Structure formats: C-alpha cells, structure tokens
Amino acid sequence: MAAPDLTSYDLLAPQLSGGKDSAVMMAVFMEAARASGVDDRVISYHSSLGVLEWPPVVFGGIRYPGVSKLAALQSAAFGVPAARHLEVTRTMPGPDGTRMPHSLLTEIAAYGRFPRMGSPYCRKSAKESVVSSAWTPIVNRLKRELGRPVRILKVMGLRSDDGPDRKKRAAFRTVQANSARIVDEWLPVKDWSTGAVKEWHADAPVPYCWTYDSVLGAGDWSGTSRCSCSLCVFAARTDVLLSIGRRPRLADLYAEVEQARGDSFHGLAYHRPDPACRAVRCARPRRRLPGRRPGVHRPRGAGTAGPEEGATQGTRTGTPRPSRTAGGVEPCVRPVRPQGATAEASRPGAPPAVLRPPRDR
C-alpha cells in the first residue's frame, strides 16, 4: 500500500527489534519520511529484552553486535540522530526501593505460564506497552502545546511471511484513540518476501544479526530463521534446538522455570504438546539432537547473571504476578549511541562473552 500522510503525525515512531526485517522497514520508512519533509519528527525505539536477547559475541577475532546494538546501528544508518534513538526496558521496584530491570522471563516465572497461541502476552507486556509508556512524556507535552490529541504513527517491520496471524494483520490501522493520543500502525514491508529481504541485505549499510547464519560470518542464512527472543515459544522446532545449542545456560534457566511451574515452554505454544521440545529435556541432552548443528555455544561462566537471578527468584519466592499494563511496571528510557564503547556501556550487565565453536563429540 501507499504510505500514509506522514505530515499529519506529530510523532513518527519506528520500533526496531534489531532483526533483518527492522533494517528493511527503516530504509523504506525513512525514505518516505524524508520525501515528506518530516524526518525531524522521527524517534526510533528498541524494546530491550535483556538477557533473552541475542547478545554480542566475539568469534574468530571478530566482534559481532547483539540486537540492541544492531537496532541503534539501523537507526543511525538511515539518518536518525543518536539522541533520537531510545532503548526502553521494563523496570519494577527492587528490594531496596530502587528500580531494577524486569525481564520477560522474570514475569513468566512469576506468572507461572509461558506465552502461547491465543495468549501471546509477551508481545504486549515486554514490547508494545513499554514503548507506549515511553511516549507518555512526549504526549503530555505536545497535548498542552497543541490543545488536541497527539497523533502518533507506530511503524513496525512485520511481514506476511512471518506467520498466519501477521498475514491477516492490516498494513495500516488505528490501534488506539482517546483524548490524549491517536495511534496508527503502519507495516511498510508487510508484502516483502523473505527472499527479497535477504537480497536487500546483500548490499545493506548495516549488518544483520549473527544468529541468522550457521556459523558466524558464513553469510549462508542457515542459522535461526528469526531474531526475536533467543528462545521463543513461537519459534520453529529447528530454531529452538539450534538456540539451545547456542545458549545452553539460558536453556537451563528455562528448564528450571518449567520444572518449578509445571508448564511446557514450547509444546503448548501450538496446542500440540511435544515432549521432545520441552526445554527441560533439550537443555542437557545425552545424545546429539536432531536438526541443524549449532555453530557456536555459550560456555559456562560467560554472560551476565543479574536478570537470570531475577527469573529464578520468581520461581522460588512466589513473586506476585506483575501487571501487564503500564501501571506498576515502569519503562526505563535511555538514548543509545550507536558507535563506540559508550554504546556498549549503556546496556545493562557485564561485557559480552566470547563464544567458541563446539567440539565434535
């Protein structure tokens, strides 16, 4: 479809996941914004999933950025100043009263059930509502200045090839309308095929995430097919097996949540229980699992422990179920600089781990 009238919006808000579709979306959207002369109204957002995101890694002496860094690079590559790219994440009061990150896995552990078809609460609570809350200060200021509801265009990189639910989703629709804000949603690359996206990346000004390849730097697109959560309940079985091989410590954590809550990570997502897909069985296999061989894995002792500890505490202490709305769980908003050590320092946690290729067994 043709682009909506971008000049009619007060805030243009592309949401970047750091995946392959986000880069294409940003290129198409920013071209339309510059053609309309409203690129100065753009503020890009990345909703950080913390420990669940694909992290930055070093392999063969080369550093490959994680998805948070990639989102910042995608924003900068197409003309958005660093100060207008914001990384947001959920926070909640900690034991000492200060606010601390509240990861999606912490919520799953407290809630007692993994997301599934018909109840994909992860999409709203960990992404959409966090960005929506981050708009509130801008909405309050502009509403006083304009004397009317603030018009916002939410731009996303969802495509029809991603699944039947996204194929049914309208390329343009109004998702919220009240006295404070009117929010429209636009999917500019909805009709792009997966092949077209990969072809575009051959000459793209930004790299794509390392997890798409079988081995880092291979350029074969034979790794995971998507780049959302490292372990996503809606991922294909081959993606789950590959992700477990690449992030075994995270798989162990999911397995602990499964055991503590008695809920299946992957089988119930499709209402088709599959014992072989339970993280509790896949995390520490005694034999080589079927599917594609993982190219890298995360060794013991690598990575950050803060968000992981929060998830395990949720299973052990019976943390109350948190609110899925903006109330009670506040977003942490911070600008992300796309280059230099400062950009890495802005992410929570310790420096990234070095990943090594697996040994044949």
TAFENCOR-V650265 format. One record per residue. RES is the residue in one small letter. OMEGA is omega in radians with two decimals (none if undefined). NEAR is the number of other C-alpha atoms within 12 Angstrom. D_CENTER is the distance of its C-alpha to the mean C-alpha in whole Angstrom. Layout:
res:RES omega:OMEGA near:NEAR d_center:D_CENTER
res:RES omega:OMEGA near:NEAR d_center:D_CENTER
This chain:
res:m omega:3.10 near:13 d_center:26
res:a omega:-3.13 near:16 d_center:27
res:a omega:3.03 near:24 d_center:25
res:p omega:3.13 near:26 d_center:26
res:d omega:-3.06 near:21 d_center:28
res:l omega:-3.13 near:33 d_center:26
res:t omega:-3.11 near:23 d_center:29
res:s omega:-3.09 near:21 d_center:29
res:y omega:3.11 near:29 d_center:25
res:d omega:3.13 near:33 d_center:25
res:l omega:3.06 near:34 d_center:22
res:l omega:-2.92 near:41 d_center:20
res:a omega:3.02 near:43 d_center:16
res:p omega:3.13 near:49 d_center:13
res:q omega:-3.01 near:44 d_center:10
res:l omega:3.08 near:45 d_center:8
res:s omega:-3.04 near:46 d_center:5
res:g omega:3.14 near:47 d_center:7
res:g omega:-3.06 near:44 d_center:8
res:k omega:-3.10 near:46 d_center:12
res:d omega:3.14 near:47 d_center:12
res:s omega:-3.13 near:46 d_center:11
res:a omega:3.12 near:43 d_center:13
res:v omega:3.12 near:47 d_center:16
res:m omega:-3.10 near:40 d_center:15
res:m omega:3.12 near:48 d_center:16
res:a omega:-3.13 near:34 d_center:19
res:v omega:-3.10 near:30 d_center:20
res:f omega:-3.09 near:42 d_center:19
res:m omega:3.04 near:36 d_center:21
res:e omega:3.11 near:22 d_center:24
res:a omega:-3.14 near:25 d_center:24
res:a omega:3.11 near:34 d_center:24
res:r omega:3.12 near:22 d_center:26
res:a omega:3.13 near:16 d_center:29
res:s omega:3.12 near:19 d_center:29
res:g omega:-3.09 near:17 d_center:29
res:v omega:-3.13 near:24 d_center:27
res:d omega:3.09 near:30 d_center:24
res:d omega:3.11 near:24 d_center:25
res:r omega:-3.05 near:29 d_center:23
res:v omega:2.92 near:39 d_center:20
res:i omega:-3.12 near:40 d_center:17
res:s omega:-3.06 near:50 d_center:14
res:y omega:2.97 near:47 d_center:11
res:h omega:3.10 near:48 d_center:8
res:s omega:-3.05 near:49 d_center:6
res:s omega:3.09 near:47 d_center:6
res:l omega:3.07 near:45 d_center:6
res:g omega:-3.05 near:42 d_center:9
res:v omega:-3.12 near:42 d_center:11
res:l omega:3.14 near:37 d_center:8
res:e omega:2.98 near:41 d_center:6
res:w omega:-3.01 near:42 d_center:9
res:p omega:2.97 near:44 d_center:11
res:p omega:-3.13 near:33 d_center:14
res:v omega:3.01 near:34 d_center:17
res:v omega:-3.08 near:25 d_center:21
res:f omega:-3.12 near:25 d_center:23
res:g omega:-3.13 near:16 d_center:26
res:g omega:-3.13 near:12 d_center:26
res:i omega:3.12 near:15 d_center:23
res:r omega:3.11 near:21 d_center:20
res:y omega:-3.06 near:31 d_center:17
res:p omega:3.00 near:38 d_center:14
res:g omega:-3.01 near:41 d_center:11
res:v omega:3.10 near:45 d_center:8
res:s omega:3.10 near:50 d_center:8
res:k omega:3.12 near:47 d_center:12
res:l omega:3.10 near:42 d_center:11
res:a omega:3.10 near:50 d_center:10
res:a omega:3.11 near:50 d_center:13
res:l omega:3.11 near:41 d_center:15
res:q omega:3.12 near:48 d_center:14
res:s omega:-3.10 near:46 d_center:15
res:a omega:-3.07 near:32 d_center:18
res:a omega:-3.09 near:24 d_center:19
res:f omega:2.88 near:32 d_center:20
res:g omega:3.11 near:28 d_center:22
res:v omega:3.11 near:37 d_center:20
res:p omega:-3.08 near:25 d_center:21
res:a omega:-3.12 near:30 d_center:19
res:a omega:-3.13 near:23 d_center:20
res:r omega:2.94 near:29 d_center:19
res:h omega:-3.04 near:39 d_center:15
res:l omega:3.00 near:42 d_center:14
res:e omega:-3.09 near:43 d_center:11
res:v omega:3.11 near:41 d_center:11
res:t omega:3.13 near:40 d_center:10
res:r omega:3.04 near:45 d_center:13
res:t omega:3.06 near:37 d_center:16
res:m omega:-3.10 near:26 d_center:19
res:p omega:3.08 near:18 d_center:23
res:g omega:-3.10 near:14 d_center:24
res:p omega:-3.11 near:9 d_center:27
res:d omega:3.11 near:8 d_center:29
res:g omega:3.10 near:9 d_center:27
res:t omega:-3.11 near:11 d_center:25
res:r omega:-3.11 near:18 d_center:21
res:m omega:3.12 near:25 d_center:19
res:p omega:3.13 near:35 d_center:15
res:h omega:-3.03 near:43 d_center:14
res:s omega:3.12 near:41 d_center:12
res:l omega:-3.13 near:44 d_center:11
res:l omega:3.04 near:47 d_center:13
res:t omega:3.12 near:44 d_center:16
res:e omega:3.11 near:39 d_center:16
res:i omega:3.14 near:43 d_center:16
res:a omega:-3.13 near:41 d_center:19
res:a omega:-3.10 near:31 d_center:20
res:y omega:3.07 near:29 d_center:20
res:g omega:-3.12 near:31 d_center:21
res:r omega:3.09 near:32 d_center:20
res:f omega:3.03 near:38 d_center:17
res:p omega:3.14 near:33 d_center:15
res:r omega:3.08 near:26 d_center:17
res:m omega:-3.07 near:22 d_center:18
res:g omega:3.10 near:15 d_center:20
res:s omega:-3.14 near:18 d_center:18
res:p omega:-3.02 near:24 d_center:14
res:y omega:-3.14 near:25 d_center:14
res:c omega:-3.08 near:34 d_center:10
res:r omega:-3.10 near:27 d_center:9
res:k omega:-3.02 near:22 d_center:12
res:s omega:-3.06 near:37 d_center:12
res:a omega:-3.06 near:44 d_center:9
res:k omega:-2.97 near:36 d_center:7
res:e omega:-3.09 near:38 d_center:11
res:s omega:3.13 near:29 d_center:13
res:v omega:3.10 near:39 d_center:12
res:v omega:3.12 near:40 d_center:12
res:s omega:3.10 near:39 d_center:15
res:s omega:3.13 near:33 d_center:17
res:a omega:3.09 near:33 d_center:16
res:w omega:-2.97 near:37 d_center:18
res:t omega:3.12 near:23 d_center:21
res:p omega:3.12 near:18 d_center:23
res:i omega:3.13 near:27 d_center:23
res:v omega:-3.13 near:28 d_center:24
res:n omega:-3.12 near:20 d_center:27
res:r omega:-3.09 near:18 d_center:28
res:l omega:3.13 near:22 d_center:28
res:k omega:3.08 near:24 d_center:30
res:r omega:-3.10 near:15 d_center:33
res:e omega:-3.03 near:13 d_center:33
res:l omega:-3.12 near:16 d_center:33
res:g omega:-3.14 near:15 d_center:35
res:r omega:3.07 near:19 d_center:32
res:p omega:3.14 near:25 d_center:29
res:v omega:-3.14 near:32 d_center:26
res:r omega:-3.09 near:35 d_center:25
res:i omega:3.03 near:41 d_center:21
res:l omega:3.07 near:41 d_center:19
res:k omega:-3.07 near:40 d_center:16
res:v omega:-3.07 near:47 d_center:15
res:m omega:-3.09 near:40 d_center:12
res:g omega:3.14 near:35 d_center:12
res:l omega:-3.13 near:43 d_center:12
res:r omega:-3.14 near:32 d_center:15
res:s omega:-3.12 near:23 d_center:18
res:d omega:-3.07 near:24 d_center:18
res:d omega:-3.14 near:27 d_center:15
res:g omega:-3.09 near:19 d_center:17
res:p omega:-3.13 near:12 d_center:20
res:d omega:3.13 near:16 d_center:18
res:r omega:3.06 near:19 d_center:16
res:k omega:3.14 near:19 d_center:20
res:k omega:-3.06 near:16 d_center:21
res:r omega:-3.13 near:23 d_center:19
res:a omega:3.13 near:23 d_center:21
res:a omega:3.09 near:29 d_center:20
res:f omega:3.13 near:25 d_center:22
res:r omega:3.02 near:19 d_center:22
res:t omega:-3.07 near:21 d_center:23
res:v omega:3.12 near:22 d_center:20
res:q omega:3.10 near:21 d_center:22
res:a omega:3.06 near:18 d_center:25
res:n omega:-3.07 near:16 d_center:27
res:s omega:-3.10 near:15 d_center:30
res:a omega:-3.06 near:24 d_center:27
res:r omega:2.99 near:33 d_center:25
res:i omega:-3.04 near:27 d_center:24
res:v omega:3.03 near:30 d_center:21
res:d omega:3.14 near:31 d_center:21
res:e omega:-3.14 near:33 d_center:18
res:w omega:3.10 near:36 d_center:18
res:l omega:-3.00 near:36 d_center:17
res:p omega:-3.12 near:36 d_center:19
res:v omega:-3.08 near:36 d_center:18
res:k omega:-3.06 near:34 d_center:18
res:d omega:3.08 near:27 d_center:21
res:w omega:3.06 near:27 d_center:20
res:s omega:3.10 near:21 d_center:21
res:t omega:3.10 near:24 d_center:19
res:g omega:3.13 near:16 d_center:22
res:a omega:3.11 near:18 d_center:22
res:v omega:3.13 near:30 d_center:18
res:k omega:3.11 near:26 d_center:19
res:e omega:3.11 near:19 d_center:23
res:w omega:-3.09 near:23 d_center:21
res:h omega:3.14 near:28 d_center:19
res:a omega:3.14 near:18 d_center:23
res:d omega:-3.07 near:13 d_center:24
res:a omega:3.11 near:21 d_center:21
res:p omega:3.11 near:20 d_center:21
res:v omega:3.10 near:31 d_center:18
res:p omega:3.01 near:35 d_center:17
res:y omega:-3.03 near:43 d_center:14
res:c omega:-3.08 near:45 d_center:12
res:w omega:-3.06 near:41 d_center:15
res:t omega:3.10 near:46 d_center:13
res:y omega:-3.11 near:36 d_center:15
res:d omega:3.12 near:31 d_center:18
res:s omega:3.04 near:29 d_center:21
res:v omega:-3.06 near:30 d_center:21
res:l omega:3.11 near:35 d_center:20
res:g omega:-3.09 near:27 d_center:22
res:a omega:-3.14 near:18 d_center:23
res:g omega:-3.06 near:20 d_center:22
res:d omega:-3.14 near:20 d_center:22
res:w omega:-3.12 near:27 d_center:19
res:s omega:3.05 near:25 d_center:20
res:g omega:3.10 near:33 d_center:17
res:t omega:-3.11 near:40 d_center:14
res:s omega:-3.13 near:35 d_center:14
res:r omega:-3.10 near:41 d_center:11
res:c omega:3.09 near:40 d_center:8
res:s omega:2.97 near:42 d_center:5
res:c omega:3.10 near:41 d_center:6
res:s omega:3.05 near:41 d_center:9
res:l omega:-3.05 near:46 d_center:11
res:c omega:-3.12 near:41 d_center:10
res:v omega:-3.12 near:39 d_center:13
res:f omega:-3.11 near:36 d_center:13
res:a omega:3.04 near:31 d_center:13
res:a omega:-3.08 near:25 d_center:17
res:r omega:-3.14 near:31 d_center:19
res:t omega:3.09 near:28 d_center:20
res:d omega:-3.14 near:36 d_center:16
res:v omega:-3.13 near:43 d_center:16
res:l omega:3.13 near:39 d_center:19
res:l omega:-3.13 near:40 d_center:18
res:s omega:3.09 near:48 d_center:15
res:i omega:3.10 near:43 d_center:18
res:g omega:-3.12 near:42 d_center:20
res:r omega:-3.12 near:40 d_center:17
res:r omega:-3.07 near:42 d_center:16
res:p omega:3.12 near:35 d_center:19
res:r omega:3.10 near:32 d_center:19
res:l omega:3.09 near:44 d_center:16
res:a omega:3.07 near:39 d_center:18
res:d omega:-3.13 near:31 d_center:21
res:l omega:3.08 near:37 d_center:19
res:y omega:-3.14 near:47 d_center:17
res:a omega:3.11 near:34 d_center:21
res:e omega:3.09 near:34 d_center:22
res:v omega:3.09 near:38 d_center:21
res:e omega:-3.08 near:34 d_center:22
res:q omega:-3.10 near:23 d_center:25
res:a omega:-3.06 near:26 d_center:25
res:r omega:3.11 near:24 d_center:24
res:g omega:-3.12 near:21 d_center:26
res:d omega:-3.10 near:29 d_center:23
res:s omega:3.12 near:34 d_center:22
res:f omega:-2.94 near:46 d_center:18
res:h omega:-3.02 near:39 d_center:18
res:g omega:-3.08 near:30 d_center:22
res:l omega:-3.14 near:26 d_center:21
res:a omega:-3.13 near:28 d_center:18
res:y omega:-3.07 near:23 d_center:21
res:h omega:-3.13 near:17 d_center:24
res:r omega:-3.04 near:17 d_center:25
res:p omega:-3.11 near:16 d_center:25
res:d omega:-3.07 near:19 d_center:25
res:p omega:-3.11 near:17 d_center:27
res:a omega:-3.10 near:22 d_center:26
res:c omega:3.10 near:40 d_center:22
res:r omega:-3.13 near:36 d_center:22
res:a omega:-3.11 near:40 d_center:20
res:v omega:3.13 near:32 d_center:23
res:r omega:-3.08 near:28 d_center:25
res:c omega:-2.98 near:36 d_center:23
res:a omega:-3.11 near:33 d_center:22
res:r omega:-3.09 near:23 d_center:26
res:p omega:3.07 near:20 d_center:28
res:r omega:3.11 near:9 d_center:31
res:r omega:-3.14 near:11 d_center:31
res:r omega:-3.12 near:19 d_center:29
res:l omega:3.05 near:24 d_center:27
res:p omega:-3.14 near:18 d_center:27
res:g omega:-3.08 near:21 d_center:24
res:r omega:-3.14 near:25 d_center:23
res:r omega:3.14 near:29 d_center:24
res:p omega:-3.12 near:36 d_center:21
res:g omega:-3.14 near:32 d_center:22
res:v omega:3.05 near:34 d_center:21
res:h omega:-3.13 near:36 d_center:20
res:r omega:-3.10 near:33 d_center:20
res:p omega:3.09 near:21 d_center:23
res:r omega:3.10 near:18 d_center:24
res:g omega:-3.11 near:14 d_center:24
res:a omega:3.04 near:24 d_center:21
res:g omega:-3.11 near:31 d_center:18
res:t omega:-3.09 near:26 d_center:18
res:a omega:-3.04 near:24 d_center:19
res:g omega:-3.13 near:20 d_center:19
res:p omega:3.13 near:32 d_center:15
res:e omega:3.13 near:33 d_center:17
res:e omega:3.10 near:24 d_center:20
res:g omega:3.13 near:34 d_center:19
res:a omega:-3.13 near:38 d_center:18
res:t omega:3.09 near:33 d_center:21
res:q omega:3.12 near:25 d_center:23
res:g omega:3.13 near:31 d_center:22
res:t omega:-3.02 near:32 d_center:23
res:r omega:-3.03 near:20 d_center:26
res:t omega:3.14 near:16 d_center:27
res:g omega:3.13 near:22 d_center:26
res:t omega:-3.14 near:21 d_center:24
res:p omega:3.11 near:18 d_center:24
res:r omega:-3.13 near:20 d_center:22
res:p omega:3.10 near:30 d_center:20
res:s omega:3.09 near:24 d_center:20
res:r omega:3.13 near:28 d_center:17
res:t omega:-3.11 near:24 d_center:18
res:a omega:-3.11 near:27 d_center:18
res:g omega:3.10 near:17 d_center:21
res:g omega:3.08 near:21 d_center:21
res:v omega:-3.03 near:30 d_center:18
res:e omega:3.09 near:31 d_center:18
res:p omega:2.99 near:39 d_center:15
res:c omega:-3.06 near:34 d_center:15
res:v omega:3.08 near:31 d_center:15
res:r omega:3.05 near:28 d_center:16
res:p omega:-3.13 near:33 d_center:17
res:v omega:3.07 near:39 d_center:15
res:r omega:-3.00 near:30 d_center:18
res:p omega:-3.07 near:35 d_center:17
res:q omega:3.02 near:23 d_center:20
res:g omega:-3.09 near:15 d_center:22
res:a omega:-3.11 near:13 d_center:22
res:t omega:3.14 near:15 d_center:21
res:a omega:3.11 near:28 d_center:17
res:e omega:-3.11 near:26 d_center:17
res:a omega:-3.11 near:20 d_center:19
res:s omega:3.13 near:26 d_center:17
res:r omega:3.13 near:38 d_center:14
res:p omega:3.03 near:32 d_center:15
res:g omega:-3.07 near:21 d_center:17
res:a omega:3.09 near:20 d_center:19
res:p omega:-3.07 near:23 d_center:19
res:p omega:3.14 near:28 d_center:18
res:a omega:3.03 near:28 d_center:19
res:v omega:3.13 near:26 d_center:22
res:l omega:-3.12 near:33 d_center:21
res:r omega:3.12 near:25 d_center:24
res:p omega:-3.12 near:22 d_center:25
res:p omega:3.06 near:19 d_center:26
res:r omega:3.05 near:13 d_center:30
res:d omega:-3.14 near:10 d_center:32
res:r omega:none near:8 d_center:33
